[in-house]
Amino acid sequence: MRTFDFTPLYRSAIGFDRIAQLFDEAQRAESLPSYPPYNIELMAEDKYLITMAIAGFDQSELEIETEDEKLKIVGRKKLKDDAKRTFLHRGIATRDFEHRFQLADHVKVVGARLDNGLLNIELVREIPEALKPRKIQIEGGNVTFLERQAA
């Protein structure tokens, strides 16, 4: 795997350190295991759905947490008495996992549900009104801005 050094970005750009950090994290994430398998879907313009295949996990064994634009999903299997069981083939993985997703600005988790071994996490981007584009009305006439302010 080829790696890139983003150190020059940290030295020569002010305020872009977050972008360089995201590149660094993305490079490291490529080498991480992909268990459990998951999908990320764009459901509508600002709505997303993460679906994770977590067969064998109970709702009480899962934890979902958001902090600082990061989503963390943890699965911890409670100890079961597998010593008494004899598997001829064991293809269903039920090992512990921790998966992290970097969320874009203003993306929030709005719901999660466990259904038939699939964990569905719904996300939505809610841009505050102050940050949304707005139209500026163009006025006509001979009155200048400064004259209007003085009146």
C-alpha positions as CSV (number, residue, x, y, z in Angstrom):
1,M,0.0,0.0,0.0
2,R,1.3,3.4,-0.9
3,T,1.2,6.1,1.8
4,F,1.5,9.8,1.4
5,D,3.0,12.3,3.8
6,F,0.7,15.2,4.5
7,T,3.1,17.0,6.8
8,P,3.8,19.8,4.3
9,L,0.0,20.7,4.5
10,Y,0.3,21.2,8.3
11,R,3.4,23.5,7.9
12,S,2.2,25.7,5.1
13,A,-1.6,26.0,5.5
14,I,-3.6,27.6,8.2
15,G,-6.9,26.1,9.1
16,F,-6.6,23.2,6.7
17,D,-5.2,20.8,9.3
18,R,-8.7,19.1,9.6
19,I,-8.6,18.1,5.9
20,A,-5.1,16.7,6.2
21,Q,-6.1,14.8,9.3
22,L,-9.1,13.3,7.3
23,F,-6.7,12.1,4.6
24,D,-4.4,10.5,7.3
25,E,-7.4,8.8,8.9
26,A,-8.7,7.5,5.5
27,Q,-5.3,6.0,4.7
28,R,-5.2,4.2,8.0
29,A,-8.8,3.0,7.6
30,E,-7.9,1.2,4.4
31,S,-5.8,-1.3,6.4
32,L,-8.5,-2.0,9.0
33,P,-10.6,-5.1,8.9
34,S,-14.0,-4.7,7.3
35,Y,-16.0,-6.8,9.9
36,P,-18.9,-6.5,10.1
37,P,-19.8,-5.9,6.5
38,Y,-21.8,-2.7,5.9
39,N,-23.5,-0.5,3.3
40,I,-23.7,3.2,3.2
41,E,-26.7,4.5,1.1
42,L,-27.8,7.9,0.0
43,M,-31.6,7.8,0.6
44,A,-32.4,11.4,-0.4
45,E,-30.4,14.6,-0.9
46,D,-29.5,15.0,2.8
47,K,-30.5,11.5,4.2
48,Y,-28.2,8.6,4.6
49,L,-28.5,5.0,5.9
50,I,-25.7,2.8,7.2
51,T,-26.7,-0.9,7.3
52,M,-24.4,-3.4,9.1
53,A,-24.8,-7.2,9.0
54,I,-24.5,-8.2,12.6
55,A,-26.1,-11.7,12.7
56,G,-26.0,-13.2,16.2
57,F,-25.9,-9.9,18.1
58,D,-28.7,-8.9,20.5
59,Q,-29.7,-5.3,21.0
60,S,-28.2,-5.3,24.5
61,E,-24.8,-6.2,23.0
62,L,-24.7,-3.1,20.8
63,E,-23.7,0.5,21.6
64,I,-23.9,3.5,19.2
65,E,-22.3,6.8,20.2
66,T,-21.6,10.1,18.5
67,E,-19.0,12.6,19.6
68,D,-17.1,15.4,17.7
69,E,-18.4,14.5,14.3
70,K,-17.5,10.8,14.8
71,L,-19.9,7.9,14.9
72,K,-18.8,4.8,16.9
73,I,-20.6,1.5,16.7
74,V,-19.5,-1.2,19.2
75,G,-20.6,-4.8,19.4
76,R,-19.6,-6.9,22.5
77,K,-20.8,-10.5,22.7
78,K,-21.8,-11.7,26.1
79,L,-20.1,-14.8,27.1
80,K,-22.0,-17.9,26.1
81,D,-21.3,-21.5,26.9
82,D,-19.8,-22.5,23.5
83,A,-17.7,-25.1,25.1
84,K,-20.7,-27.5,25.3
85,R,-21.4,-27.0,21.6
86,T,-19.8,-28.9,18.8
87,F,-19.6,-27.0,15.5
88,L,-19.0,-29.0,12.3
89,H,-18.7,-25.8,10.4
90,R,-18.7,-22.3,11.9
91,G,-19.2,-19.6,9.3
92,I,-21.2,-17.0,11.2
93,A,-18.8,-14.6,12.8
94,T,-20.0,-13.3,16.2
95,R,-16.8,-11.7,17.4
96,D,-16.6,-8.3,19.1
97,F,-16.2,-5.2,16.9
98,E,-15.8,-1.5,16.9
99,H,-16.4,0.6,13.8
100,R,-15.9,4.3,13.5
101,F,-17.3,6.7,10.8
102,Q,-16.2,10.3,10.3
103,L,-19.4,12.4,9.9
104,A,-19.5,15.6,7.8
105,D,-20.4,18.9,9.3
106,H,-24.1,19.0,10.5
107,V,-24.7,15.3,9.9
108,K,-26.6,13.8,12.9
109,V,-27.8,10.3,13.7
110,V,-31.6,10.4,13.9
111,G,-32.4,6.8,14.6
112,A,-31.3,3.2,14.8
113,R,-33.0,-0.2,14.6
114,L,-32.1,-3.8,14.7
115,D,-34.1,-6.0,12.3
116,N,-33.4,-9.6,11.2
117,G,-29.6,-9.3,11.9
118,L,-29.3,-6.0,10.2
119,L,-28.5,-2.8,12.2
120,N,-29.9,0.2,10.3
121,I,-28.6,3.7,11.4
122,E,-30.4,6.7,9.9
123,L,-28.5,9.9,9.4
124,V,-29.5,13.4,8.2
125,R,-27.6,16.5,7.3
126,E,-29.3,19.5,9.0
127,I,-27.7,22.7,7.8
128,P,-28.5,25.7,10.2
129,E,-30.5,28.5,8.6
130,A,-27.6,30.9,9.1
131,L,-25.4,28.8,6.9
132,K,-27.9,28.1,4.1
133,P,-27.5,30.2,0.9
134,R,-29.8,33.2,0.7
135,K,-30.9,35.5,-2.0
136,I,-30.0,39.2,-1.7
137,Q,-32.6,41.6,-3.1
138,I,-31.3,44.2,-5.5
139,E,-32.9,47.6,-5.0
140,G,-33.1,50.2,-7.7
141,G,-33.1,54.0,-7.5
142,N,-30.7,56.8,-6.8
143,V,-30.5,56.4,-3.0
144,T,-27.1,55.0,-1.9
145,F,-26.6,52.5,0.9
146,L,-25.0,55.2,3.2
147,E,-27.9,57.5,2.7
148,R,-30.4,54.8,3.6
149,Q,-28.4,54.0,6.7
150,A,-28.5,57.6,7.8
151,A,-32.2,57.9,7.4
